[in-house]
Amino acid sequence: MQQEYARYKLPQFRKLVGTLQLLGAAGLLVGFKVHWLGQAAAGGLALLMLLAVGVRIKIKDSPLQTLPAFAYLMLNAYLCGAAY
């Protein structure tokens, strides 16, 4: 994973992104009981994946390499919008 962040030219953000992903996942789980928290977590993860798609485009990854980040963006955007 360290090599991937070096390839993105963002090695200083590796721990921050990992922490945000873990907090987002925990927020999604808590969201089963506290709906607004799940919605906020899904929105945060969608934003994180939007930035990931942007990084993938910037470093000229192929569409196939960008697809997982885009799929998670769409999934989390749907969860954020559907959790009202």
C-alpha positions as a printed Julia matrix, in Angstrom:
84×3 Matrix{Float64}:
   0.0    0.0     0.0
   2.9    2.35    0.65
   3.98   1.96   -2.97
   0.5    2.94   -4.16
   0.57   6.18   -2.18
   4.06   6.87   -3.51
   2.68   6.33   -7.03
  -0.11   8.82   -6.25
   2.6   11.22   -4.99
   0.67  11.49   -1.7
   2.58   9.34    0.83
   2.0   11.87    3.62
  -1.77  11.22    3.49
  -1.65   7.42    3.84
  -2.4    7.3     7.58
  -5.01  10.05    7.37
  -6.9    8.3     4.56
  -6.76   4.96    6.4
  -8.08   6.54    9.57
 -10.9    8.28    7.69
 -11.85   5.01    6.0
 -11.98   3.18    9.33
 -14.05   5.95   10.92
 -16.38   5.94    7.93
 -16.85   2.17    8.16
 -17.58   2.43   11.89
 -20.03   5.24   11.18
 -21.85   3.1     8.63
 -22.2    0.32   11.2
 -23.44   2.7    13.9
 -25.78   4.13   11.27
 -27.98   1.05   11.59
 -29.07   2.48   14.96
 -28.33   6.21   14.59
 -29.48   7.0    11.05
 -28.09  10.52   10.78
 -24.64   9.25   11.7
 -24.76   6.59    9.0
 -25.85   9.21    6.5
 -22.98  11.5     7.5
 -20.49   8.61    7.32
 -21.72   7.65    3.85
 -21.42  11.28    2.74
 -17.89  11.49    4.09
 -16.89   8.27    2.37
 -18.46   9.49   -0.88
 -16.39  12.66   -0.64
 -13.27  10.61    0.05
 -13.97   8.45   -3.01
 -14.64  11.53   -5.15
 -11.16  12.73   -4.25
  -9.79   9.25   -4.98
 -11.35   9.31   -8.47
  -9.79  12.74   -9.0
  -6.36  11.44   -8.0
  -6.76   8.45  -10.32
  -7.64  10.76  -13.21
  -4.76  13.1   -12.39
  -2.18  10.31  -12.46
  -3.75   8.97  -15.69
  -4.87   5.58  -14.42
  -6.93   3.51  -16.8
 -10.74   3.44  -16.48
 -10.45  -0.12  -15.15
  -8.1    1.04  -12.39
 -10.46   3.93  -11.57
 -13.6    1.77  -11.52
 -13.41   0.56   -7.87
 -13.13   4.11   -6.5
 -15.98   5.23   -8.77
 -18.15   2.28   -7.69
 -17.59   3.07   -4.0
 -18.34   6.74   -4.73
 -21.69   5.78   -6.28
 -22.54   3.32   -3.49
 -21.83   5.79   -0.71
 -23.61   8.64   -2.5
 -26.66   6.39   -2.8
 -26.48   5.43    0.9
 -26.12   9.08    1.87
 -29.15  10.1    -0.19
 -31.32   7.1     0.69
 -30.78   7.3     4.46
 -33.22  10.14    5.16
